[in-house]
Amino acid sequence: MSFTSLQFLLFLPLVFVLYWTLRRSVRWQNLLLICASYVFYGWWDWRFLGLIALTTAASFASGLLLDRYDGHERRRRWITAANIVLNLGILALFKYYDFFADNLSAVLRALGFRADLPTLRLILPVGISFYTFQALSYTIDVHRRQLRATRDVLAFFAYIAFFPQLVAGPIERATHLLPQMLRARTFNYTAAADGLRQMLWGFAKKMLVADTCALAVDIIWQSPGEQSALVLAVGAVLFSVQIYGDFSGYSDIAVGCARLFGIQLMQNFRTPYFAASITDFWRRWHISLMTWLRDYVYIPLGGNRCSRLRQYANTLTTFLLSGLWHGAAWTYVLWGLYHGLLVCIEKTLKTLNSPKLSTTLRSSLLAHSNKVSLENSKLSARLLVAHSSLRVLRTLNSSKPYTLNSTLLTFLLVSFGWILFRAPDLSAFAAYCRGLCHLSSLFAFSTLTMGKSALLWSAALLLIEWLQRSRAHALDLPACGILRHRAVRWAVYYALILLILFCHADEQAFIYFQF
């Protein structure tokens, strides 16, 4: 069931009314959430309900076993490992088996062996990457003793299957969402009303912006070799806006919907395209995934508490897994490595630009200043140049124009990465890049007609989010100026509803459903 479908618009009010009718019993509320979530998930394909039930039951049982063998560390490690292998094994079977089988067969044939490994061609269950990671977080946190194992099976099943964030996140932690499933919840009108406003903004980002951009982007990708360099560049920008409007729109709907039920989900996006660096971008984009990988992959590998070379290896490994999480294709793998390399480059530049290193160079320069040999004079000159260069870098870094330039550069680097993410394969990515290099066709404006409305909606989205960047969401309107009048705020809401109803583009599936 999709958030933008008519079925959901009928489903949500029904569940909402029944849920608060049962407000005196949290167990009955959780049971209703489980039933509603399984209906919501099974709407696509009921056959995969057994898969999510197996993942949930195995993780619940692992928690009980970890609690039972609290003083036996070896058994606890085996229990945790068994649950991780089971969950990741299911994910690997459905999502990655064919990818690795095809590539291994190709490698063996290249080496002269006759190999044709069997493939399964299984249908990928919707949202399997999301709920698998959510289940794993529970087992790992219980193993680390950061969370006590729960014995409330209804609360745990509701935690894994909670329908607003089941299919495309945010990826919730057991330490945050599970306690909310265990305690009584009361209806809060203010929170529910703000949740509806956040849902409305999510629908606008998806149906007005993302779906409109998708029409232009799909046309461009049908024949990138026939497009001018300008159209291809605009296509990359439009896809950047499309995937942001699509994914963050889903997250806004999910977070707002959860607030209707008295549940608070984590923020998954924080104006990522206003980031001033790639590192800052990943603190703002898909926050739930990147913090998950940080806590369960990067830090256990050693994080920053090791040599510089090891830090780079940890960073590349984390981003490689991020790419693989998104899909079983070389485009996703290289997209992850691309961002990992950018983060490593930023770390290197930050080190070179540090005041501590500059002070060290200055001390070295003074130490050599009393030596008059030609060799040492050359060394002093080199140190002087290096020290002066670092001072220039720090001056630029502290100036306002450099901040703006950094934001624009970050957006361009991210947009280039999205070309790799959007490409169906590496040959299509190479063809797109070749088209971008045809500078002779750079100013072919006549072919931009298809994207005019998409560009206008994109500009409107970025402008509104910039103006509202300090608010929880764009429709969290401040009660000041003309907006202090309630009638004006309601006029904004109704205008947006009318735009969605009469100006929305053809419905497109949410991009992250495939992950």
C-alpha positions in Angstrom: 0.0 0.0 0.0 1.4 3.3 -1.0 1.1 6.6 1.0 -0.2 8.3 -2.2 -2.9 5.8 -3.0 -6.6 6.1 -2.4 -6.5 2.9 -0.3 -4.2 4.6 2.2 -6.4 7.6 2.5 -9.2 5.3 3.6 -6.9 3.0 5.6 -5.4 5.7 7.8 -8.5 7.3 9.3 -10.0 3.8 10.1 -6.9 2.7 11.9 -6.6 6.1 13.7 -10.2 5.9 15.0 -9.9 2.2 16.2 -6.5 2.9 17.8 -7.7 5.7 20.0 -10.9 3.8 20.8 -8.5 1.3 22.5 -6.6 4.0 24.3 -7.1 2.3 27.7 -5.0 -0.7 26.8 -1.6 -0.4 25.2 -1.6 -4.2 24.5 -4.7 -3.9 22.4 -3.3 -0.8 20.7 -0.1 -2.8 19.8 -2.2 -5.7 18.5 -4.1 -3.3 16.3 -0.9 -1.8 15.0 0.5 -5.3 14.2 -2.7 -6.2 12.3 -2.8 -2.9 10.5 0.9 -3.1 9.6 0.6 -6.6 8.2 -2.4 -5.5 6.1 -0.4 -2.5 4.9 2.7 -4.6 4.1 0.7 -7.5 2.6 -1.1 -5.2 0.2 1.9 -5.5 -2.2 2.4 -9.3 -1.8 1.0 -11.3 1.1 3.6 -14.0 0.6 6.3 -12.0 2.2 4.4 -11.6 5.5 6.0 -14.9 6.7 9.5 -13.4 6.0 9.0 -10.4 8.2 7.3 -12.6 10.9 10.4 -14.9 10.8 12.8 -12.0 11.2 10.8 -10.6 14.0 10.3 -13.9 15.9 14.0 -14.8 15.6 15.1 -11.4 16.9 12.7 -11.6 19.8 13.9 -15.1 20.7 17.5 -14.0 20.5 16.8 -11.3 23.0 15.2 -13.7 25.5 18.2 -16.1 25.1 20.7 -13.3 25.6 18.9 -12.3 28.8 18.8 -15.9 30.0 22.5 -16.5 29.5 23.5 -13.1 30.9 26.7 -14.4 32.6 27.9 -16.7 29.8 29.7 -14.5 27.3 30.6 -17.2 24.9 27.0 -18.4 24.6 25.9 -14.8 24.2 28.3 -14.3 21.3 27.0 -17.4 19.6 23.4 -16.4 20.0 24.1 -12.9 18.6 26.1 -14.3 15.7 23.4 -16.8 14.9 20.8 -14.1 14.7 23.0 -11.9 12.6 23.8 -14.7 10.2 20.1 -15.6 9.9 18.9 -12.0 9.2 21.8 -11.1 6.9 21.5 -14.5 5.2 17.8 -13.9 4.3 18.8 -10.4 3.1 21.7 -11.8 1.0 19.6 -14.6 -0.5 16.9 -12.3 -1.8 18.9 -9.2 -2.6 22.5 -10.2 -3.4 22.7 -13.9 -4.4 22.1 -13.4 -8.1 24.5 -10.5 -8.2 27.4 -12.4 -6.7 26.5 -15.6 -8.7 26.5 -13.7 -12.0 29.8 -11.9 -11.2 31.6 -15.0 -10.0 30.5 -16.9 -13.1 31.9 -14.0 -15.2 35.2 -14.1 -13.4 35.6 -17.9 -13.7 34.8 -17.7 -17.4 37.5 -15.0 -17.8 40.0 -17.3 -16.1 39.2 -20.0 -18.6 36.8 -22.2 -16.5 33.5 -23.4 -17.6 31.1 -22.0 -15.0 27.5 -21.1 -15.0 26.3 -20.8 -11.5 22.6 -21.2 -11.0 20.5 -18.0 -10.2 17.3 -17.7 -8.3 15.7 -14.5 -9.8 13.7 -14.0 -6.6 11.4 -11.1 -6.1 12.9 -8.6 -3.7 10.6 -8.1 -0.7 9.6 -4.4 -0.3 11.5 -2.8 2.6 13.6 -5.8 3.5 16.8 -3.8 4.0 15.0 -1.4 6.4 13.3 -3.9 8.8 16.3 -6.2 8.7 18.6 -3.5 10.0 15.9 -2.5 12.6 15.8 -6.1 13.9 19.6 -6.3 14.0 19.9 -3.2 16.1 17.8 -4.8 18.8 19.9 -7.9 19.0 23.2 -6.0 19.0 22.0 -3.5 21.6 20.8 -6.3 23.9 24.1 -8.1 23.4 26.0 -4.9 24.3 23.7 -4.5 27.4 22.5 -1.1 26.1 19.0 -2.4 26.3 17.2 -5.0 28.3 15.5 -7.8 26.4 11.7 -7.3 26.2 9.3 -10.1 27.1 6.3 -8.3 25.6 5.9 -10.0 22.2 3.2 -7.7 21.0 5.3 -4.6 21.7 8.2 -6.1 19.8 6.2 -7.2 16.8 4.7 -3.7 16.7 8.2 -2.2 16.9 9.5 -4.1 13.9 6.3 -3.8 11.7 5.1 -0.3 12.6 3.5 0.6 9.2 4.4 4.3 8.8 8.2 3.5 8.6 8.1 -0.2 7.7 8.8 0.1 4.0 11.2 3.0 3.6 12.3 4.1 7.1 13.5 5.9 9.1 15.4 2.9 10.4 14.5 3.1 14.0 16.6 1.9 16.9 15.2 -0.4 19.6 16.5 2.0 22.2 14.3 4.7 20.8 11.1 3.1 19.4 10.6 0.0 21.5 10.2 1.8 24.8 7.4 3.9 23.2 5.7 0.6 22.3 5.9 -0.6 25.9 4.3 2.4 27.6 0.8 3.9 27.5 0.2 6.6 24.9 -2.2 9.5 25.2 -3.6 11.6 22.4 -2.0 15.0 22.0 -4.0 17.3 19.7 -1.1 19.7 19.2 1.3 16.9 18.1 -1.3 15.3 15.9 -2.1 18.5 14.2 1.5 19.2 13.5 1.9 15.6 12.3 -0.8 16.3 9.7 1.0 19.4 8.6 4.3 17.5 8.2 2.4 14.8 6.2 1.0 17.5 3.9 4.5 18.8 3.3 5.7 15.3 2.5 2.9 14.8 0.0 3.8 18.1 -1.7 7.4 17.2 -2.0 6.5 13.8 -3.4 3.6 14.6 -5.7 4.4 18.1 -6.9 8.2 18.2 -7.0 9.6 14.6 -7.1 7.0 13.2 -9.5 7.3 16.2 -11.8 11.1 15.9 -11.9 10.8 12.2 -12.6 9.0 12.8 -15.9 11.8 15.0 -17.2 14.6 12.8 -15.8 13.1 9.6 -17.3 12.8 11.2 -20.7 16.5 12.3 -20.5 17.7 8.9 -19.4 15.8 7.2 -22.3 18.4 8.5 -24.7 21.2 10.4 -23.0 23.4 10.2 -26.1 20.9 12.4 -28.0 20.8 15.1 -25.4 22.9 18.3 -25.2 25.4 18.8 -22.4 23.1 21.4 -20.9 20.1 19.1 -20.8 22.2 16.3 -19.2 23.5 18.7 -16.6 20.0 19.9 -15.8 18.9 16.2 -15.7 21.5 15.5 -13.0 20.3 18.4 -11.0 16.6 17.4 -11.4 17.3 13.9 -10.3 19.1 15.3 -7.2 15.9 17.2 -6.4 13.7 14.2 -7.4 15.4 11.7 -5.0 15.4 14.2 -2.2 11.7 15.2 -2.7 10.8 11.5 -3.0 12.7 10.1 -0.1 12.5 13.0 2.4 8.8 13.3 1.4 8.3 9.7 2.4 10.1 10.3 5.7 8.0 13.4 6.4 4.8 11.4 5.8 6.1 8.6 8.0 7.1 10.9 10.9 3.9 12.9 10.7 1.8 9.8 10.5 3.5 8.3 13.6 2.6 11.4 15.6 -1.1 10.7 15.0 -0.6 7.6 17.1 1.4 9.3 19.8 4.8 7.9 18.6 7.9 10.0 17.8 10.2 8.8 15.0 13.6 10.1 14.4 14.4 12.9 11.9 15.8 11.4 8.7 16.7 14.5 6.7 18.0 17.9 7.7 18.3 20.2 4.6 21.1 18.1 3.1 21.6 20.2 0.0 22.6 23.2 2.2 25.6 21.2 3.5 29.0 22.8 3.2 30.9 19.5 2.8 30.4 15.9 1.9 30.9 14.9 5.5 28.2 17.5 6.5 26.0 16.2 3.7 26.0 12.7 5.2 25.2 14.1 8.6 22.0 15.4 7.0 21.0 12.8 4.4 19.4 9.5 5.4 20.5 10.1 9.0 19.0 6.8 10.3 21.1 4.7 7.9 24.4 6.6 8.4 24.1 6.6 12.2 23.3 2.9 12.0 26.4 2.2 10.0 28.5 4.5 12.2 27.5 2.7 15.4 27.4 -0.9 14.2 30.2 -0.8 11.5 32.5 2.2 11.6 33.1 2.5 15.3 33.5 -1.3 15.9 36.1 -1.3 13.1 38.1 1.3 15.1 36.5 4.6 13.9 38.8 7.5 14.4 40.7 5.8 17.2 43.5 4.4 15.0 46.1 5.4 12.4 45.2 7.7 9.6 45.5 4.9 7.0 43.2 2.7 9.1 40.7 5.5 9.4 40.5 5.8 5.6 40.0 2.0 5.4 37.2 2.2 7.9 35.6 5.0 6.0 35.8 3.3 2.7 34.4 0.1 4.2 31.4 1.9 5.7 30.6 3.7 2.5 31.1 0.5 0.5 28.5 -1.2 2.7 26.2 1.8 2.3 26.4 1.4 -1.5 25.7 -2.3 -1.2 22.8 -1.7 1.2 21.1 0.3 -1.6 21.3 -2.4 -4.2 23.1 -5.3 -5.8 24.7 -3.5 -8.7 28.2 -2.1 -9.4 26.7 1.3 -9.8 25.7 1.3 -6.2 29.0 -0.1 -5.1 31.0 2.6 -6.9 28.6 5.3 -5.7 29.4 4.3 -2.2 33.1 4.2 -2.8 32.9 7.6 -4.6 31.5 9.2 -1.5 33.9 7.4 0.7 36.8 8.7 -1.3 35.4 12.3 -1.1 35.1 12.0 2.7 38.8 10.7 2.9 39.9 13.6 0.8 38.1 16.0 3.0 39.7 14.5 6.1 43.2 14.9 4.5 42.5 18.6 3.5 41.2 19.3 7.0 44.4 17.9 8.5 46.5 20.0 6.1 44.5 23.0 7.0 44.7 22.5 10.8 46.3 25.3 12.9 48.3 22.6 14.7 50.0 21.6 11.5 50.6 25.2 10.5 52.2 25.8 13.9 54.4 22.8 13.4 55.6 24.1 10.0 56.2 27.5 11.5 58.3 26.0 14.3 60.3 24.0 11.7 60.8 27.1 9.7 62.2 29.0 12.7 64.4 26.0 13.6 66.0 26.1 10.2 66.2 29.8 9.8 69.7 30.0 11.5 71.2 27.5 9.1 72.8 29.1 6.1 73.6 26.1 4.0 72.1 26.1 0.5 70.2 22.8 1.2 68.7 24.2 4.4 67.8 27.4 2.7 65.8 25.6 0.1 64.1 23.6 2.8 63.2 26.8 4.7 61.8 28.3 1.5 59.6 25.2 1.0 58.4 25.4 4.6 57.7 29.1 4.1 55.6 28.4 1.0 53.7 25.6 2.7 53.0 27.8 5.8 51.8 30.7 3.6 49.5 28.4 1.6 48.0 27.1 4.8 47.3 30.6 6.0 45.5 31.4 2.8 43.4 28.2 3.1 42.4 29.2 6.6 41.5 32.7 5.5 39.3 31.4 2.7 37.7 28.9 5.0 36.7 31.6 7.4 35.2 33.9 4.9 31.5 34.0 3.9 31.9 33.6 0.1 33.9 30.4 0.7 31.0 28.9 2.7 28.7 29.6 -0.3 31.2 28.2 -2.7 31.6 25.1 -0.5 27.8 24.5 -0.5 27.6 24.8 -4.3 30.7 22.6 -4.8 29.2 20.0 -2.4 25.9 20.0 -4.3 27.7 19.6 -7.6 29.7 16.7 -6.3 26.6 15.0 -4.8 24.7 15.6 -8.1 27.5 13.9 -10.1 27.3 11.0 -7.7 23.5 10.7 -8.3 24.2 10.2 -12.0 26.0 7.0 -11.0 23.2 6.1 -8.6 20.5 6.6 -11.3 22.4 4.8 -14.1 21.0 1.4 -15.0 24.6 0.1 -15.6 28.1 1.4 -15.9 27.9 1.7 -19.7 24.9 4.1 -19.4 26.9 6.1 -16.8 29.8 6.4 -19.2 27.5 7.5 -22.0 26.0 10.1 -19.8 29.4 11.4 -18.7 30.6 11.6 -22.4 27.5 13.7 -23.2 28.3 16.1 -20.3 31.8 16.6 -21.9 30.4 17.7 -25.3 30.9 21.4 -24.6 29.9 22.3 -28.1 26.3 21.5 -27.2 26.4 23.2 -23.8 24.1 26.1 -24.8 21.4 24.1 -26.6 18.5 25.8 -24.6 15.8 24.6 -27.0 15.7 21.1 -25.6 14.9 22.3 -22.1 11.2 22.6 -22.6 10.4 19.3 -20.9 12.0 20.4 -17.6 10.7 23.9 -17.2 7.9 23.0 -14.7 10.3 20.6 -12.9 12.9 23.4 -12.5 10.2 25.8 -11.2 9.0 23.3 -8.6 12.6 22.5 -7.6 13.5 26.1 -7.1 10.3 26.6 -5.0 11.2 23.6 -2.8 14.8 24.7 -2.2 13.7 28.3 -1.5 11.0 27.3 1.0 13.3 24.8 2.8 16.0 27.5 3.0 13.6 30.0 4.5 12.3 27.3 7.0 15.7 25.7 7.6 15.5 26.4 11.4 12.0 24.9 11.8 11.1 21.2 12.3 9.5 21.1 8.8 8.5 23.6 6.2 4.9 23.9 7.3 5.8 24.6 10.9 4.9 28.2 10.2 6.0 30.8 12.8 3.1 32.8 14.3 4.6 36.2 13.5 4.0 38.8 10.8 1.2 38.1 8.5 1.4 34.4 9.6 0.2 35.3 13.1 -3.3 35.2 11.7 -4.7 31.7 11.9 -6.8 32.4 8.7 -3.6 33.1 6.7 -1.9 29.9 7.9 -5.0 27.8 7.0 -5.1 29.5 3.6 -1.5 28.3 3.0 -2.6 24.7 4.0 -5.6 24.7 1.7 -3.7 26.2 -1.2 -1.1 23.5 -0.9 -3.9 20.8 -0.8 -5.5 22.3 -4.0 -2.1 22.3 -5.7 -1.6 18.7 -4.9 -5.1 17.7 -6.1 -5.0 19.6 -9.4 -1.3 20.1 -10.3 0.3 16.8 -9.3 2.2 14.8 -11.9 1.5 11.2 -12.8 2.0 8.9 -9.8 5.4 7.4 -9.5 6.5 4.7 -7.1 8.7 5.8 -4.2 12.3 5.3 -5.2 13.4 3.7 -1.9 10.7 1.0 -2.1 13.2 -1.0 -4.2 15.7 -1.1 -1.3 
